[in-house]
Amino acid sequence: MNKTAVRILLVILVLIPALMIAGMVFLGVKKHAGTARPKIGFIMKTLNNPFFIDMADAAEREMKKYPGFGLIVQAPEIEVDVEKQVRYMENMITDKVKVICITPSGSKEVLSGIIKANEAGIPVIVVDTRLDEELVKQRGAQYATFIGSDNYEGGKIAGRFIAKALNGRGSAALLEGIAGAQTAESRKQGFLDALKEYPGLRLVASQTADMERGKGFDVTQNILQAHPDVQGIFACNDLMALGAVEAADQAGKKGKIVIIGFDATDDARKAILEGRMAGSIAQYPSAMGEAAVENAVKLIRGEKIPKKIPTKVEMITQEMLGKVPAK
């Protein structure tokens, strides 16, 4: 055998294993791609709020029932960052998730992302915060279902509770949520409509505190300075309510003002047990997270789901805390 033949043989001996390895890698990639788990995207308003932390935790627990599926949870740092929510939707569309669940920070602003999901054939499940239905129709957007409680009814329950606690007379204040946000506006309107049933109860102040605890403290301080006779306060979420509790304590009115929050978070429940808060509207974010995943899986499997999936809303008081099931 001449030198040229020897060289050719050596090259072949080197190339054959390399080609075999390359083929195995190629086949491995193909196999992995063929068995990739279908993914569900879940976009929260934020994960800096206990309400949405509970929802995300419940979604992840529920996901364990479906080992053949995957879950991606994303959330902006602040609750009002609708642009980032839309960007997350666009990324999930690119990543070819099978269903997108979203708690909209803006009932109008997220529609652009929903329409892109529609165009890509990806179903959307709306959770907790309703969309602007008139604009949905105008723009031809589609969503599979809405999962959530009746925020308007929750606001009404809060208003009636304060009115009855004050025997229908006196002065009350309202800590509004993020201006224009559907959830906060529904809670606010429910509360205002409830007060109309009690002409002896006056609303002396209504200001936004942007769903934040620090702002809830500052706004309540200002309200109590301007209206020291305020006897009842409804805050459109627990973070603002807890800020109001701190302001009342500092003003020497600990336990003397009927303060109602919304969400029944752990910190709010503690304040209720201590008698610093009178109550909070519970709407069970865990149930929303579980229902979102359950129904997303049904959509992926080709099953039909209802257009609306309601979750419970009720007032939590000191007397009730021992009877309410853990979230």
CORJOUR-V455823 format. One record per residue. N is the residue number from 0. RES is the residue in one letter. SS is DSSP state (helix for helix, strand for strand, loop for the rest). PSI is psi in radians with two decimals (999 if undefined). OMEGA is omega in degrees with one decimal (999 if undefined). Layout:
BEGIN
N;RES;SS;PSI;OMEGA
N;RES;SS;PSI;OMEGA
END
This chain:
BEGIN
0;M;loop;2.22;-178.7
1;N;loop;3.01;-175.7
2;K;helix;-0.64;-179.0
3;T;helix;-0.76;-179.9
4;A;helix;-0.69;178.2
5;V;helix;-0.76;180.0
6;R;helix;-0.76;-179.8
7;I;helix;-0.76;-179.8
8;L;helix;-0.72;179.5
9;L;helix;-0.73;178.7
10;V;helix;-0.75;-179.8
11;I;helix;-0.75;-179.7
12;L;helix;-0.58;177.7
13;V;helix;-0.70;-174.9
14;L;helix;-0.63;-175.5
15;I;helix;-0.88;177.7
16;P;helix;-0.67;-179.7
17;A;helix;-0.75;179.3
18;L;helix;-0.63;177.7
19;M;helix;-0.74;178.7
20;I;helix;-0.77;179.4
21;A;helix;-0.71;178.7
22;G;helix;-0.71;178.0
23;M;helix;-0.75;178.1
24;V;helix;-0.77;-179.7
25;F;helix;-0.82;179.1
26;L;helix;-0.64;179.1
27;G;helix;-0.74;178.5
28;V;helix;-0.76;179.6
29;K;helix;-0.74;-179.6
30;K;helix;-0.78;179.8
31;H;helix;-0.75;-179.6
32;A;helix;-0.65;-177.7
33;G;helix;-0.40;-176.4
34;T;loop;0.24;179.9
35;A;loop;2.39;-178.8
36;R;loop;2.36;173.4
37;P;strand;2.39;-174.3
38;K;strand;2.55;174.1
39;I;strand;2.25;175.8
40;G;strand;2.40;178.7
41;F;strand;1.99;-178.0
42;I;strand;2.02;179.1
43;M;strand;2.88;172.7
44;K;loop;-0.75;179.0
45;T;loop;2.84;170.6
46;L;loop;0.43;174.1
47;N;loop;0.15;-179.0
48;N;loop;2.22;-178.0
49;P;helix;-0.55;179.7
50;F;helix;-0.84;-177.1
51;F;helix;-0.42;172.7
52;I;helix;-0.78;177.2
53;D;helix;-0.74;-178.9
54;M;helix;-0.79;-179.4
55;A;helix;-0.75;179.1
56;D;helix;-0.72;-180.0
57;A;helix;-0.69;178.5
58;A;helix;-0.73;179.5
59;E;helix;-0.66;176.5
60;R;helix;-0.77;-179.7
61;E;helix;-0.61;-178.2
62;M;helix;-0.49;-179.7
63;K;loop;-0.32;177.1
64;K;loop;-0.24;-175.6
65;Y;loop;1.33;-174.9
66;P;loop;-0.29;178.7
67;G;loop;0.04;-176.9
68;F;strand;2.76;178.0
69;G;strand;2.77;-178.7
70;L;strand;2.31;174.6
71;I;strand;2.08;178.9
72;V;strand;2.22;177.2
73;Q;strand;2.66;-179.8
74;A;strand;2.49;173.8
75;P;loop;2.88;178.3
76;E;loop;-0.61;-179.6
77;I;loop;2.61;-170.5
78;E;loop;-0.36;-174.9
79;V;loop;0.10;-174.7
80;D;loop;1.35;-179.2
81;V;helix;-0.62;-179.1
82;E;helix;-0.70;179.8
83;K;helix;-0.63;176.5
84;Q;helix;-0.77;179.2
85;V;helix;-0.68;178.7
86;R;helix;-0.71;176.5
87;Y;helix;-0.71;178.6
88;M;helix;-0.78;-179.7
89;E;helix;-0.72;178.7
90;N;helix;-0.69;179.9
91;M;helix;-0.61;175.8
92;I;helix;-0.77;177.4
93;T;helix;-0.66;-179.6
94;D;loop;-0.02;176.0
95;K;loop;0.78;170.5
96;V;loop;2.78;-175.6
97;K;loop;-0.54;178.5
98;V;strand;2.51;174.2
99;I;strand;2.16;171.9
100;C;strand;2.44;-177.8
101;I;strand;2.42;169.4
102;T;loop;1.71;-169.3
103;P;loop;2.30;172.8
104;S;loop;-0.37;176.4
105;G;loop;2.10;-174.5
106;S;loop;-0.25;175.2
107;K;loop;-0.73;-169.7
108;E;loop;-0.50;-178.1
109;V;loop;-0.12;-175.4
110;L;helix;-0.56;179.9
111;S;helix;-0.70;177.4
112;G;helix;-0.68;179.6
113;I;helix;-0.70;178.9
114;I;helix;-0.68;176.8
115;K;helix;-0.65;176.1
116;A;helix;-0.71;175.9
117;N;helix;-0.80;-178.7
118;E;helix;-0.53;179.3
119;A;loop;-0.02;179.3
120;G;loop;0.44;-179.4
121;I;loop;2.05;179.2
122;P;strand;2.60;179.8
123;V;strand;2.30;173.6
124;I;strand;2.15;-179.9
125;V;strand;2.27;-174.1
126;V;strand;2.38;170.7
127;D;loop;-0.88;-175.7
128;T;loop;2.15;-178.4
129;R;loop;2.70;173.6
130;L;loop;2.85;173.4
131;D;loop;1.76;-171.5
132;E;helix;-0.60;179.2
133;E;helix;-0.76;179.8
134;L;helix;-0.59;175.8
135;V;helix;-0.80;179.9
136;K;helix;-0.76;-178.8
137;Q;helix;-0.72;-175.0
138;R;helix;-0.03;177.0
139;G;loop;0.47;179.2
140;A;loop;2.67;-179.5
141;Q;loop;2.44;171.3
142;Y;loop;2.62;-171.2
143;A;loop;-0.75;-178.9
144;T;strand;2.82;170.2
145;F;strand;2.25;177.8
146;I;strand;2.09;179.8
147;G;strand;3.04;179.7
148;S;loop;3.01;-179.6
149;D;loop;1.71;-177.2
150;N;helix;-0.60;177.3
151;Y;helix;-0.82;179.9
152;E;helix;-0.66;177.3
153;G;helix;-0.74;176.8
154;G;helix;-0.65;179.8
155;K;helix;-0.72;178.1
156;I;helix;-0.74;179.4
157;A;helix;-0.78;-179.6
158;G;helix;-0.76;-179.9
159;R;helix;-0.62;179.5
160;F;helix;-0.83;179.8
161;I;helix;-0.76;-178.8
162;A;helix;-0.78;-179.6
163;K;helix;-0.64;178.4
164;A;helix;-0.50;-179.2
165;L;loop;0.20;-179.9
166;N;loop;0.56;174.2
167;G;loop;0.17;-177.7
168;R;loop;2.67;176.8
169;G;strand;-2.76;-177.3
170;S;strand;2.52;-178.2
171;A;strand;2.80;178.0
172;A;strand;2.73;-179.0
173;L;strand;2.24;172.1
174;L;strand;1.85;-177.4
175;E;strand;2.83;176.2
176;G;loop;-2.63;-178.1
177;I;loop;2.19;-176.7
178;A;loop;2.25;177.2
179;G;loop;-0.24;179.2
180;A;loop;2.26;-172.5
181;Q;helix;-0.75;-178.5
182;T;helix;-0.91;-178.1
183;A;helix;-0.70;-179.4
184;E;helix;-0.66;179.1
185;S;helix;-0.75;179.1
186;R;helix;-0.77;179.4
187;K;helix;-0.84;-176.3
188;Q;helix;-0.65;177.0
189;G;helix;-0.74;179.0
190;F;helix;-0.82;-178.8
191;L;helix;-0.70;179.3
192;D;helix;-0.59;177.1
193;A;helix;-0.69;-179.2
194;L;helix;-0.45;179.3
195;K;loop;-0.38;179.7
196;E;loop;-0.15;-175.8
197;Y;loop;1.45;-176.4
198;P;loop;-0.33;179.1
199;G;loop;-0.12;-179.1
200;L;strand;2.06;-176.0
201;R;strand;2.42;171.8
202;L;strand;1.93;-174.2
203;V;strand;-0.25;179.9
204;A;strand;2.45;176.1
205;S;strand;1.84;-175.8
206;Q;strand;2.62;178.5
207;T;strand;2.53;173.6
208;A;loop;0.28;170.3
209;D;loop;0.49;177.0
210;M;loop;0.37;-176.4
211;E;loop;2.51;-177.0
212;R;helix;-0.80;-180.0
213;G;helix;-0.74;179.2
214;K;helix;-0.56;176.2
215;G;helix;-0.69;177.0
216;F;helix;-0.87;-176.9
217;D;helix;-0.82;-178.0
218;V;helix;-0.73;179.3
219;T;helix;-0.69;175.2
220;Q;helix;-0.84;-179.7
221;N;helix;-0.72;-179.9
222;I;helix;-0.78;-178.2
223;L;helix;-0.52;175.6
224;Q;helix;-0.69;-179.5
225;A;helix;-0.53;-176.9
226;H;loop;1.29;-176.8
227;P;loop;-0.20;-179.0
228;D;loop;0.11;179.6
229;V;loop;2.26;-177.0
230;Q;loop;-0.27;-179.2
231;G;strand;2.45;178.4
232;I;strand;2.26;171.0
233;F;strand;2.15;176.0
234;A;strand;2.36;-174.7
235;C;loop;0.00;164.5
236;N;loop;2.94;-174.8
237;D;helix;-0.54;179.8
238;L;helix;-0.80;177.7
239;M;helix;-0.67;179.9
240;A;helix;-0.71;178.7
241;L;helix;-0.60;172.6
242;G;helix;-0.69;177.8
243;A;helix;-0.66;177.7
244;V;helix;-0.79;-179.6
245;E;helix;-0.70;178.9
246;A;helix;-0.70;178.3
247;A;helix;-0.74;177.8
248;D;helix;-0.80;-178.2
249;Q;helix;-0.51;179.9
250;A;loop;0.10;-179.9
251;G;loop;0.39;-177.4
252;K;loop;0.57;-178.7
253;K;loop;2.11;178.7
254;G;loop;0.05;-177.0
255;K;loop;-0.19;178.4
256;I;loop;2.33;177.7
257;V;strand;1.77;-177.5
258;I;strand;2.17;-179.9
259;I;strand;2.32;175.9
260;G;strand;-2.91;-178.2
261;F;strand;2.16;175.6
262;D;loop;-0.42;178.7
263;A;loop;0.87;177.7
264;T;loop;2.95;-178.7
265;D;helix;-0.74;179.8
266;D;helix;-0.65;178.4
267;A;helix;-0.72;178.8
268;R;helix;-0.69;177.7
269;K;helix;-0.76;179.2
270;A;helix;-0.60;177.8
271;I;helix;-0.77;178.4
272;L;helix;-0.59;179.7
273;E;loop;-0.13;-179.6
274;G;loop;0.21;179.8
275;R;loop;-0.40;174.7
276;M;loop;2.50;-178.6
277;A;loop;-0.52;-178.6
278;G;strand;3.07;176.8
279;S;strand;2.55;178.2
280;I;strand;2.09;178.9
281;A;strand;2.36;175.6
282;Q;loop;0.22;166.7
283;Y;loop;1.27;177.8
284;P;helix;-0.49;178.3
285;S;helix;-0.72;179.5
286;A;helix;-0.63;178.4
287;M;helix;-0.78;179.9
288;G;helix;-0.75;179.0
289;E;helix;-0.80;-177.9
290;A;helix;-0.62;179.7
291;A;helix;-0.83;-179.4
292;V;helix;-0.79;-179.0
293;E;helix;-0.80;-176.9
294;N;helix;-0.45;173.2
295;A;helix;-0.74;178.0
296;V;helix;-0.70;177.8
297;K;helix;-0.73;178.9
298;L;helix;-0.75;-179.9
299;I;helix;-0.61;-179.9
300;R;loop;-0.02;177.6
301;G;loop;0.24;179.7
302;E;loop;2.69;177.6
303;K;loop;2.53;176.2
304;I;loop;2.70;-180.0
305;P;loop;2.72;-178.6
306;K;loop;-0.38;179.5
307;K;strand;2.28;179.3
308;I;strand;1.71;-175.9
309;P;strand;2.56;172.2
310;T;loop;2.77;-170.9
311;K;loop;2.58;172.7
312;V;loop;2.33;-179.5
313;E;strand;2.81;177.3
314;M;strand;2.31;175.3
315;I;strand;2.19;179.2
316;T;strand;3.04;179.4
317;Q;loop;-0.70;-178.6
318;E;loop;-0.51;-174.8
319;M;loop;-0.35;-169.2
320;L;loop;-0.62;179.7
321;G;loop;-0.26;-176.7
322;K;loop;-0.23;-175.3
323;V;loop;2.25;-179.8
324;P;loop;2.58;179.8
325;A;loop;2.55;-179.2
326;K;loop;999;999
END
